[in-house]
Amino acid sequence: MSSKWPDKYVIGLTGNIATGKSVVRKMLEHLGAYGIDADSLSHRAIAKGAPGYKPVLDVFGKWILRADGEIDRAKLGRLVFNDGDAMSQLEDIVHPLVSQAIDVMVKRSTQRVIVIEAIKLLESDLRNVCDAIWAVNVPKEVQIRRLMEKRGLAREEATQRVHFQSDQQQKIAAANVTIQNSGSFEETWKIVVAEWKQVNPQSDTIQVVVKPVTGEFVIARGRPRDSAAIAELVTRLSGGAHTMTQDDVMAAFGEKAFMLLQLGGKNVGVAGWQVENLVARTTEFFIDPAVEIEKGLKALVDEVERASSDLQCEASLLFLPQSLAVMQAIWKQLGYEPRTQQSLGVQAWTDAAIESSQPNAALFFKQLRQDRVLRPI
């Protein structure tokens, strides 16, 4: 167990860009671990109003600001990636704040196993609080292809980013566990599950929550083996406006979880839900119009919020189809209000809304907690 957190087992998860660290972290979260993205926390630490904002401006100047007063991370990145001293100055500001935030989150967590994802894990003090180091690995050509496909980079720029980073072999050499992630989701899932059994010998499967709710409704946590049923449900309940295949759902399990609303043993609703950077985002939300809509919505939302609170979320974002968005009275009763992306007030919440925005979906917002991990000082 970690010497800093004696009741926790801490996995440090690392690997170079586009190796799939976040997918592996999500898999471990499906299995019952509490995941922390240290790189996202470093971005939050220098957002406007956060404790690292003014120190960064004091060191690098106001020329790095965008028109809205936020730090332009692209400008800052171009500066520090070409100047080792500037990078050290930035890390001296950010790393202590990230460490403090991680300490708060670990101490609050109810889960025994903690996963800290960080690209520079081995170069930071985080390495010293981990019980085990896991490295995610793929061939360089796979990294380049993923950067081109997922981020729209030209081959030259993708290659440059891959070669700029520290040697991936150093990470593998330092790791207790190496996860090869160049195959399919199913192949990587089997590797992660096998390693999870070594950490948790009593746990041999994905955590499945089956929770009876008001009336005859039941909430069940979807599993990869439910992927065909989830795809059919989303496609049918959206009237074909949001089509998913079994492969789409399997790929989505690398990012999110699915909550299934069941009635009489049949699936009658679904919520595709994820937590990143302490923000819950529900991007698939559909319910059979033949059931009691109000009770069904409340059952799904309550379970999403319960699971989100267990992951220490600050806010919940729902991206609703118009057929549900028009039910203003129900959402108001549940504590949600329609919002625009730019009206959310906290940069991390706005970023989450932009990243997860859905075509023809209305954004609804609810704040889940008042205290923030990286609050202004």
Residue frames relative to the residue before (quaternion, step in Angstrom):
aa qw qx qy qz dx dy dz
M 1.0000 0.0000 0.0000 0.0000 0.00 0.00 0.00
S 0.6233 -0.5665 0.3899 0.3722 3.57 -1.16 0.61
S 0.4685 -0.6777 0.4893 0.2861 3.56 -0.96 0.86
K 0.6578 0.4995 -0.3125 0.4692 3.61 1.12 -0.60
W 0.7745 0.1428 -0.0620 0.6132 3.57 1.08 -0.79
P 0.2283 -0.8572 0.4411 0.1361 3.60 0.36 1.25
D 0.7134 0.4398 -0.2712 0.4733 3.60 1.10 -0.57
K 0.6600 0.4932 -0.2993 0.4812 3.60 1.28 0.12
Y 0.2361 -0.6973 0.6484 0.1941 3.52 -1.34 0.43
V 0.1383 -0.8422 0.5210 0.0128 3.57 -0.45 1.26
I 0.1565 -0.7605 0.6276 0.0581 3.52 -0.84 1.13
G 0.2054 -0.7452 0.6223 0.1234 3.56 -0.85 0.98
L 0.1246 -0.8217 0.5559 0.0154 3.58 -0.53 1.22
T 0.0982 0.8143 -0.5611 0.1115 3.57 -0.58 1.11
G 0.1978 0.7393 -0.6223 0.1646 3.53 -1.36 0.13
N 0.5573 -0.6368 0.4162 0.3329 3.57 -1.10 0.57
I 0.7616 -0.3955 0.2673 0.4384 3.53 -1.35 0.15
A 0.8611 0.1271 -0.1174 0.4781 3.58 -1.12 0.84
T 0.4266 0.6704 -0.4989 0.3460 3.58 1.07 0.65
G 0.5339 -0.6511 0.3911 0.3717 3.59 1.22 -0.38
K 0.1814 0.8120 -0.5332 0.1534 3.59 1.07 0.69
S 0.6847 0.5042 -0.3013 0.4315 3.56 0.85 -0.96
V 0.6046 0.5438 -0.3564 0.4602 3.59 1.09 -0.66
V 0.6663 0.4876 -0.3004 0.4775 3.59 0.92 -0.89
R 0.6219 0.5230 -0.3460 0.4691 3.62 1.00 -0.74
K 0.6521 0.5108 -0.3207 0.4593 3.59 0.93 -0.86
M 0.6238 0.5335 -0.3417 0.4577 3.59 1.00 -0.76
L 0.6626 0.4939 -0.3017 0.4754 3.57 0.95 -0.86
E 0.6188 0.5206 -0.3457 0.4760 3.59 1.10 -0.64
H 0.6037 0.5417 -0.3549 0.4649 3.62 1.02 -0.73
L 0.7109 0.4701 -0.2491 0.4600 3.56 1.02 -0.83
G 0.6942 -0.5107 0.2619 0.4344 3.60 1.26 -0.09
A 0.5160 0.6290 -0.4305 0.3908 3.60 1.25 0.11
Y 0.3744 -0.6686 0.5792 0.2779 3.56 -1.32 0.27
G 0.1840 -0.8311 0.5205 0.0675 3.57 -0.54 1.18
I 0.0931 -0.7703 0.6299 0.0347 3.54 -1.12 0.80
D 0.2137 -0.7616 0.6020 0.1095 3.58 -0.84 1.03
A 0.2671 -0.8050 0.5109 0.1397 3.57 -0.12 1.30
D 0.6283 0.5460 -0.3467 0.4323 3.60 1.05 -0.68
S 0.6414 0.4993 -0.3256 0.4830 3.60 1.05 -0.71
L 0.6234 0.5352 -0.3378 0.4592 3.57 1.05 -0.73
S 0.6278 0.5354 -0.3445 0.4478 3.60 1.03 -0.71
H 0.6269 0.5119 -0.3349 0.4825 3.59 1.13 -0.62
R 0.6594 0.5096 -0.3078 0.4590 3.56 0.97 -0.86
A 0.6187 0.5945 -0.3418 0.3833 3.59 1.05 -0.76
I 0.7615 0.3310 -0.1941 0.5223 3.60 1.14 -0.55
A 0.3890 0.7047 -0.5006 0.3185 3.61 1.21 0.34
K 0.6489 -0.5138 0.3848 0.4086 3.57 -1.22 0.48
G 0.7819 0.2724 -0.2306 0.5112 3.57 -0.77 1.07
A 0.6213 0.5267 -0.3454 0.4661 3.60 1.24 -0.30
P 0.6739 -0.5680 0.2953 0.3687 3.61 -1.12 0.57
G 0.6951 0.4768 -0.2989 0.4473 3.62 1.12 -0.42
Y 0.4531 0.7342 -0.4231 0.2767 3.57 1.29 -0.26
K 0.7345 0.4219 -0.2500 0.4690 3.60 0.63 -1.10
P 0.6441 0.5167 -0.3531 0.4398 3.66 0.88 -0.76
V 0.6403 0.5107 -0.3358 0.4654 3.61 1.03 -0.71
L 0.6512 0.4992 -0.3161 0.4762 3.60 0.98 -0.80
D 0.6270 0.5454 -0.3363 0.4430 3.60 1.01 -0.79
V 0.7127 0.4453 -0.2542 0.4788 3.58 1.03 -0.78
F 0.8275 0.2850 -0.1112 0.4708 3.59 0.76 -1.04
G 0.5376 -0.6619 0.3922 0.3450 3.61 1.19 -0.19
K 0.5969 -0.6130 0.4015 0.3266 3.54 -1.25 0.52
W 0.4814 0.6750 -0.4442 0.3395 3.60 1.21 -0.11
I 0.6348 0.5367 -0.3345 0.4438 3.62 1.20 -0.36
L 0.5284 0.6482 -0.4041 0.3707 3.62 1.28 -0.01
R 0.4006 -0.6537 0.5828 0.2693 3.52 -1.26 0.56
A 0.7117 -0.4529 0.3162 0.4341 3.57 -1.28 0.14
D 0.6990 0.4684 -0.2735 0.4660 3.59 1.11 -0.64
G 0.6120 -0.5912 0.3377 0.4024 3.58 1.28 0.16
E 0.5531 0.5839 -0.4056 0.4344 3.59 1.25 -0.07
I 0.5422 -0.5943 0.4779 0.3528 3.56 -1.22 0.51
D 0.3536 -0.7131 0.5684 0.2082 3.56 -0.91 0.97
R 0.2916 -0.8042 0.4915 0.1635 3.57 -0.16 1.29
A 0.5888 0.5658 -0.3735 0.4401 3.60 1.14 -0.53
K 0.6547 0.4964 -0.3067 0.4805 3.60 0.95 -0.89
L 0.6656 0.5018 -0.2996 0.4641 3.54 0.89 -0.98
G 0.6477 0.5365 -0.3136 0.4408 3.56 0.99 -0.86
R 0.6517 0.5139 -0.3261 0.4525 3.59 0.92 -0.86
L 0.6416 0.5238 -0.3190 0.4608 3.57 1.09 -0.69
V 0.7704 0.4047 -0.2288 0.4362 3.57 0.58 -1.15
F 0.6359 0.5390 -0.3480 0.4290 3.61 1.07 -0.60
N 0.7139 0.4038 -0.2509 0.5141 3.58 1.24 -0.33
D 0.7404 0.3152 -0.1822 0.5650 3.59 1.27 0.07
G 0.3536 -0.7781 0.4841 0.1874 3.56 -0.28 1.27
D 0.6467 0.5170 -0.3253 0.4568 3.59 1.01 -0.78
A 0.6449 0.5121 -0.3190 0.4692 3.58 1.00 -0.84
M 0.6258 0.5290 -0.3356 0.4646 3.59 1.01 -0.78
S 0.6532 0.5122 -0.3147 0.4603 3.59 0.95 -0.83
Q 0.6358 0.5260 -0.3276 0.4602 3.57 1.03 -0.80
L 0.6559 0.5040 -0.3088 0.4695 3.57 0.97 -0.87
E 0.6733 0.4988 -0.3000 0.4560 3.58 0.89 -0.90
D 0.6113 0.5538 -0.3497 0.4442 3.60 1.08 -0.67
I 0.6613 0.4763 -0.2975 0.4973 3.59 1.16 -0.61
V 0.7658 0.4388 -0.2082 0.4214 3.55 0.72 -1.14
H 0.6655 0.5624 -0.3314 0.3620 3.60 0.77 -0.99
P 0.6610 0.4877 -0.3429 0.4556 3.67 0.86 -0.75
L 0.6411 0.5237 -0.3258 0.4566 3.60 1.04 -0.74
V 0.6461 0.5078 -0.3114 0.4772 3.57 1.00 -0.84
S 0.6407 0.5260 -0.3222 0.4573 3.58 0.99 -0.84
Q 0.6423 0.5154 -0.3197 0.4686 3.59 1.00 -0.82
A 0.6622 0.5066 -0.3076 0.4586 3.58 0.93 -0.92
I 0.6436 0.5163 -0.3206 0.4651 3.60 0.97 -0.85
D 0.6305 0.5384 -0.3348 0.4478 3.57 0.97 -0.82
V 0.6448 0.5140 -0.3136 0.4708 3.58 0.96 -0.87
M 0.6958 0.4930 -0.2780 0.4423 3.57 0.84 -1.01
V 0.6539 0.5043 -0.3205 0.4642 3.60 0.95 -0.81
K 0.6747 0.4974 -0.3018 0.4542 3.59 0.90 -0.89
R 0.6698 0.4878 -0.2977 0.4742 3.61 1.07 -0.65
S 0.5994 0.6259 -0.3644 0.3409 3.58 1.07 -0.68
T 0.3615 -0.7234 0.5499 0.2087 3.53 -1.18 0.67
Q 0.5858 0.5929 -0.3666 0.4135 3.58 1.24 -0.30
R 0.4858 -0.6752 0.4747 0.2878 3.57 -1.09 0.71
V 0.7537 0.3337 -0.1891 0.5337 3.59 0.98 -0.82
I 0.1285 -0.7821 0.6091 0.0287 3.55 -0.86 1.07
V 0.1249 -0.7702 0.6210 0.0745 3.59 -1.00 0.83
I 0.0867 -0.7859 0.6117 0.0248 3.58 -0.67 1.11
E 0.1630 -0.7950 0.5814 0.0587 3.55 -0.52 1.24
A 0.1960 0.7720 -0.5821 0.1633 3.58 -0.76 1.03
I 0.4303 -0.7120 0.4887 0.2627 3.57 -0.79 0.98
K 0.7558 0.2995 -0.1788 0.5542 3.60 1.15 -0.66
L 0.1218 0.8369 -0.5219 0.1112 3.56 1.05 0.75
L 0.7198 0.4684 -0.2611 0.4408 3.58 0.80 -1.02
E 0.6813 0.4784 -0.2867 0.4742 3.58 1.20 -0.51
S 0.7022 0.4490 -0.2562 0.4896 3.60 1.26 -0.12
D 0.6724 -0.4945 0.3706 0.4074 3.54 -1.35 0.12
L 0.4820 0.6744 -0.4383 0.3474 3.59 1.23 -0.28
R 0.5593 0.6258 -0.3818 0.3870 3.55 1.09 -0.70
N 0.6998 0.5144 -0.2695 0.4160 3.57 0.99 -0.88
V 0.6923 0.4530 -0.2928 0.4794 3.63 1.20 -0.26
C 0.5740 0.6100 -0.3656 0.4059 3.59 1.29 0.01
D 0.4034 -0.6953 0.5447 0.2393 3.54 -1.11 0.76
A 0.7930 0.0245 -0.0001 0.6087 3.58 1.16 -0.58
I 0.2721 -0.7348 0.5996 0.1628 3.54 -1.20 0.64
W 0.0917 -0.7655 0.6358 0.0369 3.56 -0.86 1.03
A 0.1176 -0.7810 0.6106 0.0581 3.58 -0.95 0.92
V 0.2538 -0.7455 0.5989 0.1457 3.57 -0.98 0.91
N 0.0642 -0.8404 0.5366 -0.0401 3.54 -0.75 1.07
V 0.0855 0.7385 -0.6680 0.0313 3.54 -1.20 0.75
P 0.6065 -0.5323 0.4179 0.4174 3.64 -1.18 0.33
K 0.6303 -0.5642 0.3753 0.3789 3.59 -1.12 0.63
E 0.6243 0.5475 -0.3511 0.4327 3.59 1.00 -0.72
V 0.6243 0.5202 -0.3349 0.4769 3.59 1.11 -0.67
Q 0.6137 0.5399 -0.3443 0.4619 3.60 1.02 -0.78
I 0.6714 0.5049 -0.2939 0.4560 3.56 0.86 -1.00
R 0.6658 0.5063 -0.3076 0.4536 3.58 0.89 -0.92
R 0.6572 0.5093 -0.3142 0.4582 3.61 0.95 -0.85
L 0.6459 0.5121 -0.3257 0.4632 3.59 0.97 -0.78
M 0.6503 0.5059 -0.3121 0.4730 3.57 1.03 -0.77
E 0.7157 0.4597 -0.2598 0.4571 3.59 0.90 -0.93
K 0.7815 0.3806 -0.1880 0.4572 3.58 0.80 -1.02
R 0.7839 0.2934 -0.1671 0.5211 3.60 1.07 -0.62
G 0.4603 -0.7257 0.4184 0.2940 3.56 1.28 0.05
L 0.3728 0.7424 -0.4819 0.2786 3.58 1.15 0.54
A 0.4990 -0.5976 0.5266 0.3414 3.55 -1.24 0.52
R 0.6531 -0.5350 0.3484 0.4072 3.60 -1.12 0.58
E 0.6447 0.5385 -0.3330 0.4283 3.59 0.91 -0.87
E 0.6927 0.4602 -0.2845 0.4769 3.60 0.89 -0.93
A 0.6299 0.5285 -0.3350 0.4601 3.61 1.00 -0.77
T 0.6528 0.5097 -0.3071 0.4688 3.57 0.97 -0.87
Q 0.6396 0.5334 -0.3205 0.4512 3.56 1.00 -0.86
R 0.6630 0.5048 -0.3105 0.4574 3.60 0.93 -0.85
V 0.6475 0.5193 -0.3187 0.4577 3.57 0.99 -0.83
H 0.7312 0.4369 -0.2490 0.4610 3.58 0.86 -0.93
F 0.5773 0.6015 -0.3849 0.3959 3.60 1.20 -0.42
Q 0.6654 0.5476 -0.3108 0.4009 3.57 1.03 -0.75
S 0.6651 -0.5013 0.3741 0.4079 3.52 -1.31 0.35
D 0.6736 -0.5311 0.3441 0.3820 3.53 -1.22 0.58
Q 0.4307 -0.7133 0.4948 0.2466 3.56 -0.68 1.10
Q 0.6125 0.5712 -0.3526 0.4174 3.59 1.06 -0.67
Q 0.5904 0.5559 -0.3689 0.4542 3.59 1.16 -0.53
K 0.6371 0.5172 -0.3233 0.4713 3.57 1.03 -0.75
I 0.6593 0.5074 -0.3063 0.4627 3.56 0.93 -0.90
A 0.6531 0.5251 -0.3141 0.4462 3.58 0.98 -0.85
A 0.7035 0.4593 -0.2616 0.4751 3.58 1.08 -0.74
A 0.6125 0.6147 -0.3348 0.3674 3.59 1.21 -0.44
N 0.4259 -0.6540 0.5651 0.2677 3.51 -1.27 0.60
V 0.7810 0.1349 -0.0442 0.6082 3.56 1.17 -0.71
T 0.1158 -0.7701 0.6234 0.0699 3.57 -1.00 0.86
I 0.1811 -0.7788 0.5960 0.0745 3.56 -0.81 1.06
Q 0.2269 -0.7612 0.5947 0.1244 3.58 -0.58 1.14
N 0.0487 -0.8523 0.5174 -0.0585 3.56 -0.50 1.24
S 0.4213 0.7179 -0.4660 0.3001 3.58 1.00 0.71
G 0.6222 0.5461 -0.3435 0.4435 3.60 1.27 -0.09
S 0.7597 -0.3373 0.2760 0.4826 3.55 -1.18 -0.63
F 0.6863 -0.4425 0.3675 0.4452 3.54 -1.33 0.17
E 0.6590 0.5302 -0.3173 0.4290 3.59 0.89 -0.94
E 0.6534 0.5189 -0.3152 0.4522 3.58 0.98 -0.85
T 0.6749 0.4738 -0.2935 0.4836 3.58 0.93 -0.88
W 0.6076 0.5669 -0.3434 0.4376 3.57 1.03 -0.83
K 0.6569 0.5119 -0.3131 0.4565 3.61 0.90 -0.90
I 0.6435 0.5151 -0.3223 0.4654 3.60 1.00 -0.81
V 0.6793 0.4948 -0.2909 0.4573 3.58 0.89 -0.98
V 0.6433 0.5183 -0.3258 0.4597 3.59 0.95 -0.85
A 0.6438 0.5248 -0.3234 0.4533 3.59 0.96 -0.85
E 0.6779 0.4672 -0.2914 0.4870 3.60 0.96 -0.83
W 0.6022 0.5617 -0.3514 0.4453 3.59 1.09 -0.71
K 0.6264 0.5487 -0.3367 0.4395 3.59 1.00 -0.77
Q 0.6214 0.5324 -0.3419 0.4621 3.57 1.14 -0.58
V 0.6724 0.4697 -0.2797 0.4990 3.56 1.14 -0.71
N 0.7891 0.1340 -0.0325 0.5986 3.56 1.04 -0.89
P 0.1817 -0.8341 0.5085 0.1123 3.62 0.26 1.19
Q 0.6596 0.5157 -0.3184 0.4446 3.61 1.09 -0.60
S 0.7035 0.4354 -0.2496 0.5031 3.59 1.21 -0.48
D 0.0158 0.8372 -0.5449 0.0441 3.57 -0.52 1.13
T 0.7570 0.2952 -0.1917 0.5506 3.58 1.20 0.30
I 0.6593 -0.4817 0.3939 0.4220 3.54 -1.33 0.18
Q 0.5110 -0.6298 0.4818 0.3318 3.55 -1.06 0.72
V 0.0617 -0.7928 0.6063 0.0050 3.57 -0.80 1.02
V 0.1586 -0.7809 0.5996 0.0740 3.55 -0.66 1.11
V 0.0047 0.7606 -0.6491 0.0121 3.58 -0.71 1.04
K 0.0240 0.8463 -0.5221 0.1028 3.53 -0.27 1.30
P 0.3241 -0.7290 0.5640 0.2129 3.62 -0.59 1.07
V 0.0798 -0.7863 0.6117 0.0338 3.58 -1.01 0.82
T 0.8167 -0.2789 0.1682 0.4764 3.54 -1.36 -0.06
G 0.8071 0.1763 -0.1633 0.5392 3.56 -0.92 0.89
E 0.7428 -0.3735 0.2970 0.4697 3.53 -0.95 -0.89
F 0.4267 0.7139 -0.4648 0.3037 3.60 1.23 0.07
V 0.0799 -0.7558 0.6483 0.0464 3.53 -1.20 0.69
I 0.2241 -0.7409 0.6154 0.1487 3.57 -1.09 0.78
A 0.0307 -0.7926 0.6089 -0.0107 3.58 -0.83 1.03
R 0.4162 -0.6772 0.5463 0.2641 3.56 -1.08 0.74
G 0.4132 -0.7263 0.4974 0.2334 3.57 -0.69 1.09
R 0.2140 -0.7630 0.6000 0.1096 3.55 -1.21 0.64
P 0.6723 -0.4835 0.3432 0.4432 3.60 -1.15 0.34
R 0.6573 0.5130 -0.3311 0.4417 3.61 0.98 -0.69
D 0.6302 0.5136 -0.3335 0.4774 3.60 1.29 -0.20
S 0.3598 0.7976 -0.4501 0.1783 3.59 1.28 -0.04
A 0.6486 0.5083 -0.3353 0.4566 3.62 0.95 -0.77
A 0.6607 0.5047 -0.3067 0.4634 3.59 0.96 -0.86
I 0.6454 0.5136 -0.3209 0.4654 3.60 1.01 -0.80
A 0.6427 0.5244 -0.3214 0.4568 3.59 0.96 -0.86
E 0.6598 0.5014 -0.3056 0.4688 3.58 0.93 -0.88
L 0.6595 0.5277 -0.3047 0.4401 3.57 0.97 -0.90
V 0.6719 0.4912 -0.3005 0.4658 3.59 0.86 -0.96
T 0.6712 0.5017 -0.3001 0.4558 3.57 0.88 -0.95
R 0.6921 0.4830 -0.2841 0.4550 3.60 0.89 -0.92
L 0.7319 0.4446 -0.2618 0.4451 3.59 0.75 -1.02
S 0.6622 0.4729 -0.3137 0.4893 3.59 1.20 -0.40
G 0.4449 -0.7032 0.4474 0.3278 3.58 1.29 -0.02
G 0.6780 -0.4955 0.2794 0.4656 3.56 1.21 0.56
A 0.5022 0.6638 -0.4234 0.3577 3.59 1.26 -0.08
H 0.7608 0.1977 -0.1068 0.6089 3.59 1.19 -0.56
T 0.0067 -0.8436 0.5361 -0.0293 3.58 0.30 1.23
M 0.0168 -0.7723 0.6350 -0.0023 3.54 -1.09 0.80
T 0.2634 -0.7246 0.6124 0.1749 3.53 -1.18 0.68
Q 0.6858 -0.4501 0.3529 0.4500 3.56 -1.28 0.17
D 0.6468 0.5154 -0.3179 0.4636 3.59 1.00 -0.80
D 0.6113 0.5474 -0.3489 0.4527 3.59 1.05 -0.74
V 0.6767 0.4900 -0.2924 0.4653 3.57 0.91 -0.93
M 0.6291 0.5272 -0.3397 0.4592 3.59 0.97 -0.81
A 0.6565 0.4926 -0.3090 0.4805 3.58 0.97 -0.84
A 0.6441 0.5409 -0.3199 0.4361 3.59 1.03 -0.82
F 0.5791 0.5907 -0.3816 0.4124 3.60 1.11 -0.56
G 0.5908 0.5593 -0.3703 0.4483 3.60 1.22 -0.25
E 0.7448 0.3587 -0.2035 0.5245 3.57 1.31 -0.20
K 0.8408 0.1309 0.0148 0.5250 3.56 0.93 -0.87
A 0.3686 -0.6634 0.5919 0.2715 3.51 -1.43 -0.01
F 0.2740 -0.7448 0.5824 0.1761 3.55 -1.27 0.37
M 0.1938 -0.7422 0.6335 0.1008 3.54 -0.99 0.97
L 0.1768 -0.7946 0.5763 0.0728 3.56 -0.79 1.06
L 0.2386 -0.7354 0.6185 0.1403 3.56 -0.95 0.93
Q 0.0555 -0.8242 0.5631 -0.0220 3.56 -0.64 1.14
L 0.0376 -0.7710 0.6357 -0.0004 3.53 -1.15 0.74
G 0.8369 -0.0019 -0.0372 0.5460 3.56 -0.65 1.10
G 0.7031 -0.4787 0.2617 0.4560 3.56 1.08 0.74
K 0.6580 0.4809 -0.3119 0.4883 3.60 1.29 0.02
N 0.4738 -0.6492 0.5155 0.2971 3.56 -1.16 0.67
V 0.0145 -0.8246 0.5644 -0.0354 3.58 -0.67 1.13
G 0.7976 0.1034 -0.0791 0.5889 3.59 1.26 0.04
V 0.0740 -0.7989 0.5962 0.0271 3.56 -1.21 0.45
A 0.0766 -0.7504 0.6539 0.0585 3.53 -1.20 0.68
G 0.1811 -0.7515 0.6269 0.0969 3.58 -0.79 1.06
W 0.0151 0.8586 -0.4917 0.1443 3.52 -0.27 1.33
Q 0.0400 0.7922 -0.6085 0.0240 3.58 -1.04 0.72
V 0.2329 -0.7357 0.6165 0.1560 3.52 -1.31 0.41
E 0.1173 0.7599 -0.6320 0.0972 3.56 -0.82 1.02
N 0.8576 0.0505 -0.0381 0.5103 3.55 -0.98 0.87
L 0.6565 -0.5579 0.2818 0.4224 3.57 1.07 0.93
V 0.6107 0.4921 -0.3694 0.4984 3.57 1.19 0.55
A 0.2723 -0.7499 0.5825 0.1554 3.59 -0.81 1.04
R 0.0540 -0.7936 0.6060 -0.0039 3.56 -0.96 0.92
T 0.1017 -0.7799 0.6164 0.0386 3.56 -0.71 1.07
T 0.0948 -0.8591 0.5029 -0.0102 3.55 -0.21 1.33
E 0.7136 0.2335 -0.2213 0.6223 3.59 1.28 -0.20
F 0.1403 0.7815 -0.5909 0.1428 3.57 -0.66 1.08
F 0.2188 0.7816 -0.5429 0.2158 3.54 -0.15 1.30
I 0.0374 -0.7943 0.6062 -0.0165 3.56 -1.11 0.76
D 0.5304 -0.6377 0.4630 0.3125 3.55 -1.05 0.82
P 0.4211 -0.7324 0.4712 0.2534 3.65 -0.66 1.04
A 0.5855 0.6002 -0.3725 0.3978 3.59 1.22 -0.27
V 0.6641 0.4781 -0.3180 0.4788 3.62 1.21 -0.29
E 0.6435 -0.4837 0.3969 0.4408 3.59 -1.30 0.06
I 0.3586 -0.7945 0.4480 0.1988 3.54 -0.07 1.37
E 0.6785 0.5174 -0.3097 0.4195 3.58 0.76 -1.02
K 0.6908 0.4625 -0.2843 0.4776 3.59 0.87 -0.94
G 0.6512 0.5266 -0.3164 0.4455 3.57 1.00 -0.83
L 0.6500 0.5073 -0.3113 0.4724 3.58 0.96 -0.88
K 0.6582 0.5125 -0.3131 0.4541 3.56 0.88 -0.92
A 0.6404 0.5297 -0.3286 0.4487 3.60 0.97 -0.80
L 0.6844 0.4771 -0.2867 0.4710 3.59 0.87 -0.94
V 0.6797 0.4958 -0.2966 0.4520 3.58 0.85 -0.99
D 0.6372 0.5333 -0.3349 0.4443 3.60 0.93 -0.86
E 0.6922 0.4712 -0.2903 0.4632 3.59 0.90 -0.86
V 0.6117 0.5272 -0.3460 0.4777 3.60 1.05 -0.72
E 0.6812 0.4801 -0.2937 0.4683 3.60 0.90 -0.89
R 0.6292 0.5301 -0.3446 0.4520 3.59 0.98 -0.77
A 0.6805 0.4732 -0.2836 0.4823 3.56 0.90 -0.94
S 0.6355 0.5298 -0.3240 0.4588 3.60 1.05 -0.75
S 0.6551 0.5075 -0.3085 0.4671 3.58 0.96 -0.86
D 0.6135 0.5458 -0.3361 0.4613 3.57 1.11 -0.70
L 0.7076 0.3925 -0.2378 0.5373 3.56 1.25 -0.50
Q 0.5400 -0.6938 0.3506 0.3227 3.56 1.30 0.55
C 0.2358 0.8137 -0.5036 0.1694 3.60 1.13 0.60
E 0.3873 -0.7087 0.5485 0.2163 3.51 -1.19 0.72
A 0.8191 0.0558 0.0365 0.5698 3.57 1.03 -0.78
S 0.2369 -0.7476 0.6047 0.1390 3.53 -1.28 0.55
L 0.1113 -0.7756 0.6203 0.0350 3.55 -0.89 1.01
L 0.1033 -0.7734 0.6235 0.0493 3.56 -0.91 0.96
F 0.1574 -0.7604 0.6242 0.0864 3.57 -0.94 0.93
L 0.0608 -0.8769 0.4747 -0.0451 3.53 0.03 1.39
P 0.4649 -0.6264 0.5341 0.3260 3.58 -1.10 0.67
Q 0.6572 -0.5520 0.3390 0.3854 3.55 -1.13 0.62
S 0.5992 0.5835 -0.3631 0.4107 3.60 1.09 -0.63
L 0.7179 0.3791 -0.2413 0.5317 3.60 1.16 -0.54
A 0.6065 0.5940 -0.3556 0.3911 3.58 1.05 -0.73
V 0.6446 0.5475 -0.3340 0.4160 3.60 1.06 -0.65
M 0.5981 0.5682 -0.3652 0.4314 3.60 1.24 -0.27
Q 0.0699 -0.8719 0.4842 0.0196 3.53 0.80 1.15
A 0.6526 0.5393 -0.3339 0.4144 3.61 0.89 -0.84
I 0.6409 0.5203 -0.3243 0.4619 3.58 1.00 -0.79
W 0.6874 0.4831 -0.2939 0.4558 3.58 0.85 -0.96
K 0.6209 0.5309 -0.3436 0.4633 3.58 1.05 -0.72
Q 0.6436 0.5222 -0.3153 0.4622 3.58 1.01 -0.82
L 0.6951 0.4544 -0.2595 0.4930 3.58 1.11 -0.72
G 0.5873 -0.6279 0.3457 0.3760 3.60 1.29 0.03
Y 0.5689 0.5930 -0.3802 0.4244 3.59 1.26 0.26
E 0.0799 -0.7785 0.6196 0.0604 3.53 -1.23 0.53
P 0.5214 -0.6220 0.4686 0.3488 3.60 -1.08 0.64
R 0.0065 0.8036 -0.5935 0.0437 3.56 -0.93 0.91
T 0.3935 -0.6408 0.5835 0.3068 3.54 -1.35 0.18
Q 0.6712 -0.5085 0.3492 0.4111 3.56 -1.20 0.46
Q 0.7436 0.4431 -0.2366 0.4413 3.57 0.82 -0.99
S 0.6419 0.5451 -0.3347 0.4228 3.62 1.20 -0.19
L 0.4799 0.7184 -0.4155 0.2846 3.60 1.25 -0.04
G 0.4566 -0.7588 0.3853 0.2593 3.59 1.23 -0.31
V 0.7528 0.2659 -0.1702 0.5776 3.61 1.04 -0.67
Q 0.5197 -0.6907 0.3942 0.3122 3.58 -0.68 1.07
A 0.6444 0.5257 -0.3329 0.4445 3.59 0.97 -0.80
W 0.6386 0.5087 -0.3258 0.4767 3.59 1.08 -0.68
T 0.6420 0.5155 -0.3156 0.4717 3.59 1.00 -0.84
D 0.6412 0.5232 -0.3216 0.4602 3.59 0.93 -0.91
A 0.6510 0.5179 -0.3118 0.4591 3.58 0.96 -0.88
A 0.6559 0.5150 -0.3084 0.4577 3.59 0.97 -0.86
I 0.6604 0.4931 -0.3044 0.4776 3.58 1.01 -0.80
E 0.6729 0.5160 -0.2997 0.4371 3.58 0.89 -0.95
S 0.7893 0.3425 -0.1569 0.4848 3.58 0.96 -0.87
S 0.3498 0.7662 -0.4886 0.2274 3.59 1.24 0.09
Q 0.2236 -0.7799 0.5787 0.0830 3.53 -1.09 0.85
P 0.5346 -0.6168 0.4551 0.3557 3.62 -0.99 0.73
N 0.8607 0.0853 -0.0918 0.4934 3.56 -1.03 0.91
A 0.5498 0.5853 -0.4135 0.4292 3.60 1.15 0.54
A 0.3535 -0.7195 0.5612 0.2059 3.56 -1.11 0.76
L 0.3598 -0.7392 0.5358 0.1926 3.57 -1.00 0.89
F 0.0301 -0.7692 0.6383 -0.0056 3.56 -0.90 1.02
F 0.1782 -0.8218 0.5409 0.0167 3.57 -0.97 0.96
K 0.0582 0.7591 -0.6482 0.0134 3.53 -1.22 0.66
Q 0.3203 -0.7230 0.5758 0.2076 3.57 -0.92 0.88
L 0.2865 -0.8029 0.5077 0.1247 3.56 -0.74 1.09
R 0.8007 0.0250 -0.0127 0.5985 3.57 1.14 -0.54
Q 0.4718 -0.6939 0.4766 0.2622 3.57 -1.12 0.71
D 0.7021 0.4462 -0.2810 0.4784 3.59 0.97 -0.80
R 0.1921 -0.7860 0.5819 0.0822 3.55 -0.92 0.97
V 0.5660 -0.6207 0.4205 0.3429 3.55 -1.07 0.81
L 0.7769 0.1972 -0.1157 0.5866 3.60 0.94 -0.86
R 0.0824 0.8240 -0.5527 0.0937 3.55 0.48 1.19
P 0.6361 -0.5537 0.3689 0.3908 3.62 -1.15 0.51
I 0.0758 -0.7686 0.6327 0.0573 3.54 -1.16 0.65
